């Protein structure tokens, strides 16, 4: 005769820290009235866009998502077809629009432009309409893929400091330029991220480039490892 001695229920949840994959741009919102933007899963292509177009690509990560310290990775290539163009290929903001539409607001950004056929890069903070920047870089080549690290460290300075590091290799070991801006007036959180934001003014100037492989280096949601209930029966 068998007797049920015990019923043991074991349900163990493990929260495993896993880094999320590259950002999937097909889930981002595209505003592109003149069809100059092409999006694939990891790449945003800009083809001869007029700098005055009201055009941008963004994702709403919810209010206050980008807070504290962070470090993001991305890659950018500026084509020689660019003529006096200006564009943002990394922007954190709290509203949706072009740079011109956000002039009076606060945001962090990286801007790329053409100067006599050469690439120039600027790191920006805009604090309630007041701009602060470092740059432009001067050692950059057109038609070249560069690898970038964007970092905010809130322990440096009263309100934090942002850094842009530009590398010539995918392993990010060959450092070409470093730009730095000390932040002003308060520590700010941001809701929206833009892999591309157009300037929104200066018609007759054009930009051709792409940005790709944006990695926010954020932890993915926990993976649950569940051991199902076990019924143990003894004689």
C-alpha positions as CSV (number, residue, x, y, z in Angstrom):
1,X,0.0,0.0,0.0
2,X,1.3,3.3,-1.0
3,X,1.0,6.4,1.2
4,X,1.3,9.9,0.1
5,X,4.0,11.3,2.3
6,X,4.5,14.8,1.0
7,X,3.6,17.1,-1.8
8,X,6.5,19.4,-2.6
9,X,5.9,22.5,-4.7
10,X,9.1,24.1,-5.9
11,X,8.8,27.2,-8.0
12,X,12.1,29.0,-8.4
13,X,12.4,32.2,-10.4
14,X,15.8,33.4,-11.5
15,X,16.1,36.9,-12.8
16,X,19.0,36.6,-15.2
17,X,20.6,39.9,-16.3
18,X,20.8,39.9,-20.1
19,X,21.9,42.8,-22.3
20,X,19.4,43.8,-24.9
21,X,20.2,43.5,-28.6
22,X,20.8,46.4,-31.0
23,X,17.9,48.8,-31.3
24,X,15.4,47.7,-33.9
25,X,14.7,50.8,-36.0
26,X,11.6,49.3,-37.7
27,X,9.8,49.9,-34.4
28,X,10.7,53.6,-34.4
29,X,8.4,56.3,-35.7
30,X,9.5,57.9,-39.0
31,X,8.5,61.4,-40.1
32,X,9.6,61.8,-43.7
33,X,7.3,63.9,-46.0
34,X,9.7,63.7,-49.0
35,X,10.7,60.1,-48.7
36,X,14.4,60.6,-48.1
37,X,14.7,58.2,-45.2
38,X,15.1,54.4,-45.5
39,X,14.9,52.2,-42.4
40,X,16.0,48.7,-41.8
41,X,16.3,46.9,-38.5
42,X,19.6,48.3,-37.5
43,X,20.2,51.1,-40.0
44,X,18.8,54.6,-40.9
45,X,19.8,55.8,-44.4
46,X,19.4,59.5,-45.3
47,X,19.5,60.2,-49.1
48,X,20.0,63.8,-50.2
49,X,17.6,65.2,-47.6
50,X,17.0,69.0,-47.6
51,X,18.1,70.3,-44.2
52,X,14.9,72.3,-44.0
53,X,12.6,69.2,-44.2
54,X,10.5,68.5,-41.1
55,X,11.9,65.0,-40.9
56,X,13.2,62.7,-38.1
57,X,13.2,59.2,-36.7
58,X,12.5,58.6,-33.0
59,X,11.3,56.3,-30.3
60,X,9.3,57.1,-27.2
61,X,10.9,55.2,-24.3
62,X,8.4,56.7,-21.8
63,X,8.9,59.7,-19.4
64,X,12.2,59.8,-17.6
65,X,13.6,56.6,-19.2
66,X,17.1,58.1,-19.8
67,X,18.1,58.9,-16.3
68,X,21.3,58.8,-14.3
69,X,24.5,57.5,-15.9
70,X,24.5,55.8,-19.3
71,X,26.7,54.8,-22.2
72,X,25.5,54.2,-25.8
73,X,27.2,53.0,-28.9
74,X,26.5,53.9,-32.5
75,X,28.2,54.2,-35.9
76,X,27.9,57.0,-38.5
77,X,28.9,57.5,-42.1
78,X,28.8,60.8,-44.0
79,X,28.7,60.6,-47.8
80,X,30.6,63.0,-50.0
81,X,27.2,63.8,-51.7
82,X,26.5,66.1,-48.6
83,X,26.6,69.8,-49.5
84,X,26.6,72.2,-46.5
85,X,24.4,69.7,-44.7
86,X,23.7,69.5,-41.0
87,X,22.0,66.7,-39.1
88,X,21.7,65.1,-35.7
89,X,22.4,61.4,-35.5
90,X,22.0,61.0,-31.8
91,X,19.5,63.1,-29.8
92,X,17.9,62.7,-26.4
93,X,14.9,65.0,-25.8
94,X,11.5,65.4,-24.1
95,X,9.4,66.3,-27.1
96,X,9.0,65.4,-30.8
97,X,10.2,67.6,-33.7
98,X,13.2,69.0,-35.5
99,X,16.1,70.8,-33.9
100,X,14.6,74.1,-35.0
101,X,11.3,73.2,-33.3
102,X,13.1,72.4,-30.1
103,X,15.3,75.5,-29.8
104,X,13.8,76.7,-26.6
105,X,13.9,73.2,-24.9
106,X,16.5,71.0,-23.2
107,X,18.2,68.1,-25.0
108,X,21.5,66.3,-25.5
109,X,22.8,65.7,-29.0
110,X,25.5,64.9,-31.5
111,X,25.5,66.9,-34.7
112,X,27.4,66.2,-37.9
113,X,27.9,68.7,-40.8
114,X,29.9,69.3,-43.9
115,X,32.7,71.9,-44.1
116,X,34.3,72.3,-47.5
117,X,34.0,68.5,-48.1
118,X,35.1,67.5,-44.7
119,X,33.2,65.9,-41.8
120,X,32.8,67.9,-38.6
121,X,31.2,66.6,-35.4
122,X,29.8,68.6,-32.4
123,X,28.6,67.5,-29.0
124,X,25.7,69.6,-27.7
125,X,23.8,70.3,-24.5
126,X,20.9,72.7,-24.9
127,X,19.6,73.8,-21.5
128,X,16.2,75.5,-21.8
129,X,17.3,77.1,-25.0
130,X,20.9,78.0,-24.1
131,X,23.4,76.0,-26.1
132,X,26.7,74.6,-24.9
133,X,29.0,72.6,-27.1
134,X,32.4,71.1,-27.7
135,X,33.9,70.8,-31.1
136,X,33.9,70.7,-34.0
137,X,36.4,67.8,-34.6
138,X,38.9,68.5,-37.3
139,X,40.6,65.2,-38.1
140,X,37.7,63.5,-39.8
141,X,37.4,62.2,-43.3
142,X,34.4,62.0,-45.6
143,X,33.1,58.7,-46.9
144,X,34.4,56.9,-43.7
145,X,32.6,54.9,-41.1
146,X,33.3,56.0,-37.6
147,X,32.4,54.3,-34.3
148,X,31.1,56.4,-31.4
149,X,30.5,56.1,-27.7
150,X,28.2,58.6,-26.0
151,X,28.4,58.7,-22.2
152,X,26.8,60.7,-19.4
153,X,28.4,60.6,-16.0
154,X,26.4,62.4,-13.3
155,X,29.2,62.1,-10.7
156,X,31.4,64.5,-12.7
157,X,30.6,68.1,-12.1
158,X,27.6,69.5,-10.3
159,X,25.0,68.3,-12.8
160,X,27.0,65.7,-14.7
161,X,29.2,65.6,-17.8
162,X,28.6,64.2,-21.3
163,X,31.3,62.7,-23.5
164,X,31.5,61.7,-27.1
165,X,34.4,59.4,-28.1
166,X,35.1,58.8,-31.8
167,X,37.0,55.7,-32.9
168,X,38.3,54.4,-36.2
169,X,37.7,50.8,-35.5
170,X,34.7,48.6,-34.4
171,X,36.5,47.4,-31.3
172,X,36.8,51.1,-30.2
173,X,40.5,50.9,-29.4
174,X,41.8,53.5,-31.8
175,X,40.6,56.8,-30.4
176,X,40.5,59.7,-32.8
177,X,38.6,62.4,-30.9
178,X,37.0,63.1,-27.5
179,X,34.4,65.8,-27.0
180,X,33.2,66.9,-23.5
181,X,30.5,69.1,-22.2
182,X,29.8,69.9,-18.5
183,X,26.1,70.0,-18.0
184,X,24.2,73.0,-16.6
185,X,21.4,74.0,-14.1
186,X,20.0,70.6,-13.2
187,X,20.2,66.9,-13.7
188,X,17.7,66.0,-16.5
189,X,16.0,62.9,-17.6
190,X,14.8,62.3,-21.2
191,X,12.0,60.4,-22.9
192,X,12.7,60.3,-26.6
193,X,15.7,59.1,-28.5
194,X,16.4,60.0,-32.2
195,X,18.9,58.1,-34.4
196,X,18.2,60.9,-36.9
197,X,16.8,64.4,-36.4
198,X,16.8,67.0,-39.2
199,X,17.7,70.7,-38.5
200,X,14.4,72.0,-39.9
201,X,15.7,75.2,-41.5
202,X,18.3,76.4,-44.0
203,X,16.6,75.2,-47.3
204,X,18.9,74.4,-50.2
205,X,21.4,72.5,-48.2
206,X,21.5,68.7,-48.5
207,X,22.7,65.7,-46.4
208,X,23.5,62.1,-47.3
209,X,24.6,59.7,-44.6
210,X,23.6,56.7,-42.5
211,X,23.6,55.7,-38.8
212,X,23.6,52.1,-37.7
213,X,24.0,49.6,-34.9
214,X,22.7,51.7,-32.0
215,X,23.3,49.9,-28.8
216,X,21.8,51.4,-25.6
217,X,23.5,48.8,-23.5
218,X,20.4,48.4,-21.3
219,X,19.4,45.2,-19.5
220,X,16.7,43.2,-21.2
221,X,13.7,42.2,-19.1
222,X,14.5,39.3,-16.7
223,X,14.4,35.8,-18.1
224,X,12.4,33.5,-15.8
225,X,13.7,30.0,-15.2
226,X,10.9,28.0,-13.7
227,X,11.1,24.6,-12.0
228,X,7.6,23.0,-12.3
229,X,5.8,21.5,-9.3
230,X,6.9,18.0,-8.4
231,X,4.8,15.4,-6.7
232,X,6.9,13.0,-4.7
233,X,5.2,9.7,-3.5
234,X,6.9,7.2,-1.2
235,X,5.8,3.6,-0.5
